[in-house]
Amino acid sequence: MDLQKMMDLPGALAAFTYSDKGDLQSHVLREGTELTPQVLDLLARSCVANLAIAGMEARGWEALTGQSGFQPIKGFSVVGLEWSVVVNGNCGVVVKNRDADYEATFNAVQAD
């Protein structure tokens, strides 16, 4: 993931990568944002946990209903009051809601 390129997305406040365990590996923060490396580290761990839970739910749904196509879970977004995170694989972008282009952000994190 080209973190600098991600920072060109509308509303981007931060871009980051993390390990499968949730350890923050790299990040870029927009100057003046209230986000910190510590916040991104916590967010990275939350991303891993959320992906694990979503995978469990998808597996259970497929088993319970006999439907398929819910797996593999690759990415998701969490919308907050002021900012949101868009995640795919082991990378994410934090965007300011009022300035975000969610479709462009999803496309960007899926491309890398």
C-alpha positions, 0 to 999 in steps of 0.5 A: 500500500502506498500510504502517501497515495492514500493520503490524497484521497478526499478526507484522508486523515491517516493511512496505515498498515498492520500485521496479521496480529494487529501490530501497527507496521507503518502509518502516515498522519495528516498534519493537524489531525488529533489522531496519533500513532497510539490511536492507529495501533489500537485501531489496527488491533480492532481491525484484526478483531473485527475481521475475525468476528466477521469471518466467524459470523459469515461461516456460521451464516453459511452453515445455518442457512446453506447459502454461500458467498459470504466468505472470504471477508477481506474488508469493511468500514466502520462509520463514526461520528466525525471520522470513519475507517475503511479497511481491506486486507492489512491496510486502512484509511481513516477519513473525515466523514464530511469530506470523504469519498467512500467509493474512491476510498474502497477502490483505493484500498482494494487496488493495493 
